[in-house]
Each structure stands twice: as C-alpha cells, then as structure tokens.
Amino acid sequence: MSQQRPTLAVIAAEAGVSQATVSKVVNGRSDVAPSTRERIENLLRSHHYLSPGRQGRARRSGLVDLILGGLDSAWAVEILRGVEAECAQRNVGTVVSLVPPGEATPSSWAALPVLHHSDGVILVTSAVTRAQRAQVERAGVALVVIDPIDLPDNGVPSIGATNWAGGLSATEHLLERGHRRIAAIGGRREMLCSQARIDGYRAALERAGIEVDRDLIRFGDFQHEGGFRCARELLALPDPPTAVFAGSDQQAMGVYEAARRAGLSIPEDLSVVGFDDLPMCDWLSPPLTTVRQPLEEMGRLAARALFQLLEDQPLVSPRMELSTELKVRLSTAPPRS
C-alpha cells in the first residue's frame, strides 16, 4: 500500500514557514521569496506533491466553487450561467454552494467543499472579512468576488457593473419623459451596488435642478416583496410619485403588483424602470424598461480572473466594471396632465 502523504501543515513545519506560505507555493503565487520557494518546492517534491522539475501549482482538482446567497432569482441563474460556461471551456467543473445572506461567517465556510478540494472561489454579493480571506488563503485557493457588499481590499479582485451610470441613465430617461416626482427603490442599504444606483439617481435629479426628496427614496431587498412593500408606501404618500426607478427587475415586478392593487395602470398612471434586464422583462405586461447589466458576462469575467490568478498572470485591475445600457420598452410614458 502506498504511504499517505503528510499534510501541508507538516510540510510547513519542516520548512519553518506558515501553512499559508506553503499554500501560496502550491498555488503558484509569486509573493514568496525565491529561497523560501525553492525550499518548499523541494519538500513538496520529496512528498510527491510536485513531480520532478515541476514548479507552481502542484495538482488541481479541476473544480471551482461558486458561493451564492441563493438560487431563487433569475439574477443568480444568469451569473451561474456565465461562470459555468467559462469553466466548461477549460474542462473545469463548477460546484455551487449556498450561504444565505448574513451567514457568510468564517465558521459557516468551514464545511464548504472549496476549503478542501476546489482550486478557487467565486463569491457573489457578500462582504469578505479578513478572517474569511485568511481562511481561503490557508486553504490555498484563489478568490474573486462579484458585486461585493463593500469594496474589498486590493488583494481581492472584484467584478461589477457601472451601477452609478445605470442609475443616472434610468432617472434621466424618466426626466426626459417629463416626470418630476420620481421615486427610487434601492436594494439593501449597505450594498455597494445599491448605494451606487441611488447615487446615480440623485445625480440625475440634481443635474436637472430638482431637489432630492428623501420621502421618495426607499430601500428594499432586491426581491419582489421588497419592491411591493416600498411601492405601497410610496403610492400612499399625499403626493405620490408619477414614476419609480426600481433598483432591480424583481423589485420592479413588485412595483407592478402594488400599482395593480392601487388601481393604477402602467405606464398611463405610473412609469417604471428596472435594473438588470432579466429574460422575463420582455414577457411582463407591459414589457419593462430597464437598465441592462451583463450578468452572464460578469460571471464569465469572474471565472477568467480566477484562472488568471491560478496561472499567476497579472490582472488588468483589481476592480473591473462592465458597462450598463438602458433598454427602453413600454413601461414608461409622459405623466398625465
């Protein structure tokens, strides 16, 4: 029977370095001193982690772990589609792990496959704490974040869209239609993308010389329920809005339902603009005007960045943003006289 290989912790002890340093060498990271790298690689070869003469990543599992808050939205499915497509081109499998929002703590990651088998992690809409980053580094895997809740440090590449520009273009479109009482429904207040979309909305109003009314700004959860709840509150105001910019298409669908229950027609009584351009936007009645963010391409780009890290190739930038685009359909019109 073949002798079982020692753990990386044992090799770290023999080399007189930390386990994180051994993981860096195993994964081909460049931020290790040459003499230290040589010492560790010699030990890795002696224990059959590396074949003779080979450097860098010892052995890859051929798996990438995609960590999502859930799969109950078309938004997440589009991200998954992009990651899976890029991985498939490289014959790499995608392992989907679900960590509900608010539970992405180091302890909740302990049982995830990524910490034991995967080559890298793509984390979606989460904050990356120092403890989590250290845990992933100790596991010897690469990390990329899509739509982080807040800006990670420069050592963690992140992928997003031009959310501020999207919020600006959505609001400018409503202004061009003649609206002045324009409401906005963001996602969770602490999320970077949500803040940027609301900031773009504010900027458009200020450019038009319209004072921002705090009563017309609400924060939901990017889900149908949040859009419905916020829209009910807005439509109950003494002076309700004539248009709503919803920070996601799912929230826009909630606005549709709130308008229906209030006896309002879209767009005759209320104009609505969403954000995302999910596939079902064309099938709503009326079809939804929205800001397109290239979700599938964001997933692809995250996977490409991950493979660049694994191959020790430099990234163009630690923060990469893809352009948004306004898609005009039938859910907006001039306000009633």
MARNU-589233 format. One line per 2 residues: their letters; for each residue y, x, z of C-alpha. Coordinates in pm, whole numbers. Layout:
N
a = Y X Z; ...
END
This chain:
337
ms = 0 0 0; 349 124 -79
qq = 567 222 213; 853 -18 287
rp = 1197 122 208; 1435 175 502
tl = 1739 -48 533; 2083 61 419
av = 2175 84 788; 1911 355 835
ia = 2039 544 530; 2395 512 665
ae = 2283 665 993; 2108 954 814
ag = 2420 1018 604; 2652 993 902
vs = 2862 719 743; 2914 345 784
qa = 2689 89 619; 2993 -33 423
tv = 3028 313 267; 2662 312 162
sk = 2713 -34 10; 3007 99 -191
vv = 2791 375 -337; 2507 133 -410
ng = 2751 -90 -599; 2915 195 -789
rs = 3253 166 -615; 3491 454 -685
dv = 3665 470 -346; 3418 716 -190
ap = 3474 1091 -161; 3262 1288 -415
st = 3082 1494 -149; 3002 1183 53
re = 2885 1000 -259; 2653 1287 -353
ri = 2502 1299 -4; 2440 924 -1
en = 2300 916 -357; 2054 1193 -269
ll = 1930 986 25; 1911 675 -191
rs = 1700 861 -446; 1471 1001 -180
hh = 1410 648 -56; 1365 512 -411
yl = 1686 307 -420; 1801 513 -719
sp = 1590 664 -992; 1630 1041 -1051
gr = 1956 1133 -1223; 2098 781 -1192
qg = 2427 703 -1024; 2619 393 -930
ra = 2467 56 -870; 2110 102 -758
rr = 1944 -220 -854; 2096 -553 -945
sg = 1944 -884 -858; 2077 -1049 -1174
lv = 2238 -1324 -965; 2597 -1426 -897
dl = 2677 -1661 -611; 2938 -1933 -672
il = 3066 -2081 -344; 3228 -2424 -374
gg = 3358 -2679 -129; 3154 -2948 -305
ld = 3033 -3077 -641; 3173 -3428 -609
sa = 3454 -3375 -860; 3475 -3305 -1231
wa = 3716 -3022 -1142; 3439 -2827 -971
ve = 3196 -2901 -1253; 3436 -2751 -1510
il = 3470 -2432 -1302; 3091 -2415 -1269
rg = 3052 -2464 -1644; 3273 -2162 -1716
ve = 3108 -1932 -1462; 2760 -2028 -1576
ae = 2845 -1982 -1945; 2982 -1630 -1891
ca = 2690 -1531 -1670; 2440 -1668 -1920
qr = 2582 -1441 -2191; 2484 -1147 -1970
nv = 2147 -1292 -1869; 2271 -1332 -1512
gt = 2182 -1639 -1306; 2431 -1848 -1110
vv = 2345 -1954 -755; 2562 -2243 -631
sl = 2630 -2251 -257; 2832 -2524 -87
vp = 3056 -2455 211; 3263 -2766 294
pg = 3637 -2711 345; 3714 -2599 698
ea = 3370 -2443 745; 3422 -2122 545
tp = 3396 -1906 857; 3202 -1579 880
ss = 2924 -1750 1074; 2887 -2020 808
wa = 2834 -1750 545; 2554 -1579 736
al = 2271 -1771 572; 2413 -1773 220
pv = 2195 -1606 -45; 2487 -1391 -154
lh = 2469 -1182 161; 2110 -1089 90
hs = 2036 -1100 -280; 2333 -1162 -511
dg = 2537 -899 -693; 2871 -1074 -640
vi = 3056 -1375 -504; 3297 -1612 -677
lv = 3471 -1813 -408; 3660 -2130 -506
ts = 3967 -2275 -327; 3920 -2101 5
av = 4106 -1860 225; 3949 -1515 253
tr = 3980 -1382 604; 3948 -1015 691
aq = 3623 -1090 871; 3478 -1260 564
ra = 3587 -979 334; 3433 -721 569
qv = 3112 -923 579; 3090 -932 200
er = 3167 -559 174; 2893 -480 425
ag = 2656 -680 208; 2753 -455 -84
va = 2868 -730 -321; 3183 -779 -529
lv = 3423 -1066 -459; 3658 -1274 -678
vi = 3850 -1587 -570; 3951 -1886 -785
dp = 4258 -2083 -670; 4279 -1925 -322
id = 4439 -2131 -47; 4674 -1842 16
lp = 4737 -1510 -157; 4455 -1268 -73
dn = 4535 -901 -34; 4540 -682 -345
gv = 4184 -573 -282; 4052 -921 -365
ps = 4105 -1028 -729; 4210 -1391 -773
ig = 4222 -1627 -1071; 4457 -1922 -1106
at = 4684 -2116 -1340; 5061 -2131 -1382
nw = 5092 -2413 -1128; 5470 -2388 -1084
ag = 5528 -2412 -1459; 5288 -2708 -1473
gl = 5477 -2896 -1203; 5802 -2819 -1383
sa = 5683 -2946 -1721; 5533 -3264 -1574
te = 5858 -3353 -1400; 6076 -3257 -1696
hl = 5867 -3491 -1913; 5939 -3781 -1677
le = 6308 -3690 -1669; 6316 -3691 -2049
rg = 6169 -4042 -2038; 6473 -4144 -1835
hr = 6326 -4157 -1484; 6533 -4057 -1182
ri = 6324 -4192 -893; 6027 -3958 -941
aa = 5771 -3913 -664; 5524 -3628 -624
ig = 5184 -3623 -455; 5056 -3275 -379
gr = 4719 -3165 -258; 4660 -3015 84
re = 4991 -2882 209; 4856 -2534 292
ml = 4707 -2469 -51; 4894 -2221 -270
cs = 4838 -2420 -593; 4960 -2740 -428
qa = 5276 -2573 -299; 5347 -2420 -641
ri = 5316 -2757 -820; 5553 -2923 -575
dg = 5795 -2632 -607; 5793 -2679 -985
yr = 5868 -3049 -934; 6160 -2963 -706
aa = 6295 -2708 -955; 6294 -2962 -1239
le = 6490 -3214 -1033; 6742 -2950 -921
ra = 6792 -2835 -1282; 6868 -3195 -1375
gi = 7122 -3224 -1093; 6909 -3470 -896
ev = 6885 -3430 -522; 6528 -3394 -396
dr = 6437 -3695 -181; 6190 -3599 92
dl = 6071 -3960 113; 5933 -3927 -240
ir = 5708 -3627 -160; 5361 -3682 -15
fg = 5061 -3456 41; 4709 -3582 -20
df = 4380 -3401 -68; 4345 -3377 -449
qh = 4093 -3664 -427; 4110 -4031 -535
eg = 4153 -4150 -177; 4449 -3924 -108
gf = 4626 -4035 -425; 4562 -4401 -344
rc = 4688 -4370 15; 5003 -4178 -81
ar = 5081 -4412 -371; 5051 -4716 -141
el = 5307 -4556 91; 5543 -4472 -195
la = 5525 -4816 -356; 5600 -4977 -18
lp = 5936 -4795 11; 6251 -5011 -2
dp = 6350 -4820 -316; 6013 -4723 -472
pt = 5971 -4463 -745; 5952 -4555 -1111
av = 5728 -4255 -1184; 5474 -4044 -997
fa = 5365 -3687 -1059; 5018 -3656 -906
gs = 4901 -3304 -826; 4555 -3371 -971
dq = 4395 -3612 -1215; 4177 -3754 -938
qa = 4488 -3833 -733; 4639 -3992 -1045
mg = 4337 -4224 -1059; 4414 -4323 -701
vy = 4772 -4399 -810; 4633 -4621 -1090
ea = 4440 -4826 -834; 4737 -4854 -597
ar = 4954 -4977 -886; 4691 -5232 -989
ra = 4670 -5372 -636; 5051 -5392 -621
gl = 5054 -5593 -945; 5222 -5314 -1142
si = 5141 -5216 -1499; 5118 -4854 -1619
pe = 5339 -4740 -1787; 5560 -5051 -1809
dl = 5630 -5063 -1434; 5520 -4718 -1324
sv = 5476 -4394 -1520; 5208 -4150 -1402
vg = 5142 -3783 -1482; 4837 -3596 -1351
fd = 4727 -3235 -1338; 4401 -3072 -1463
dl = 4317 -3260 -1786; 3967 -3357 -1681
pm = 3741 -3502 -1954; 3780 -3861 -1826
cd = 4159 -3863 -1881; 4111 -3993 -2236
wl = 3899 -4282 -2103; 4140 -4415 -1844
sp = 4340 -4728 -1927; 4593 -4620 -2032
pl = 4489 -4262 -2117; 4651 -4025 -1868
tt = 4938 -3791 -1950; 4855 -3473 -1759
vr = 4904 -3100 -1726; 4607 -2911 -1860
qp = 4483 -2612 -1670; 4196 -2431 -1845
le = 3936 -2478 -1573; 3635 -2364 -1775
em = 3822 -2053 -1890; 3925 -1984 -1529
gr = 3556 -1983 -1438; 3477 -1752 -1730
la = 3761 -1516 -1638; 3646 -1500 -1276
ar = 3296 -1405 -1389; 3433 -1140 -1626
al = 3643 -992 -1347; 3337 -983 -1123
fq = 3135 -795 -1385; 3423 -550 -1430
ll = 3412 -478 -1057; 3037 -428 -1072
ed = 3078 -188 -1363; 3365 -4 -1189
qp = 3611 -98 -1464; 3981 -141 -1375
lv = 4124 -494 -1375; 4445 -571 -1564
sp = 4590 -720 -1244; 4456 -830 -905
rm = 4615 -1173 -969; 4550 -1335 -1308
el = 4704 -1668 -1412; 4622 -1875 -1720
st = 4884 -2091 -1890; 4912 -2465 -1833
el = 5006 -2717 -2103; 5142 -3072 -2090
kv = 4913 -3323 -2268; 5111 -3637 -2348
rl = 4911 -3960 -2372; 5001 -4320 -2290
st = 5067 -4333 -1914; 5441 -4260 -1933
ap = 5730 -4463 -2074; 6100 -4517 -2004
pr = 6169 -4712 -1683; 6251 -5082 -1701
s = 6623 -5152 -1731
END
